[in-house]
Amino acid sequence: MSAATSKNLPADSNSVCAACGAAFRCGMVSADATCWCFDLPHVMAVPAAGVEAENTDSASCLCPACLHQKLEKIHHGNQS
């Protein structure tokens, strides 16, 4: 399965998950004041505000499902 491109993102999406290719909305790509991921523990760098939606690869964001999965792996790895 190939990753989605900015030309076929759902209307409210502006980014493509670097891990699974799912389309989702990133507040940083939209230059919003905040993003849904700000409420989660920081496990990776956040892209600069205003990253062009056409250049979603530079954002390297993860969709909510993949970021939650990464957080679970980190959490379980730290309990050993």
KAWO-V594414 format. One record per pair of residues at least 12 apart in sequence whose C-alpha atoms are under 8 Angstrom apart, sorted by the first residue. I is the first residue (numbers start at 1). J is the second residue. If there is no record, write none. Layout:
i = (I/I)
j = (J/J)
//
This chain:
i = (2/3/3/3/3/4/4/4/4/6/6/6/9/9/10/12/12/13/13/14/14/14/14/14/15/15/15/15/15/16/16/16/16/16/17/17/17/17/17/18/18/18/18/19/19/20/22/23/24/26/28/28/28/28/28/28/29/29/29/29/29/29/29/29/29/30/30/30/30/31/31/31/32/37/41/43/46/46/47/47/47)
j = (21/16/20/21/22/16/21/22/23/53/54/56/23/24/23/24/25/25/26/26/29/30/53/56/29/53/56/59/61/56/57/61/62/63/60/61/62/63/66/57/60/61/62/62/66/66/63/63/63/61/46/47/48/49/50/51/47/48/49/50/51/52/53/56/59/49/50/51/53/49/50/51/49/64/71/71/59/61/59/60/61)
//
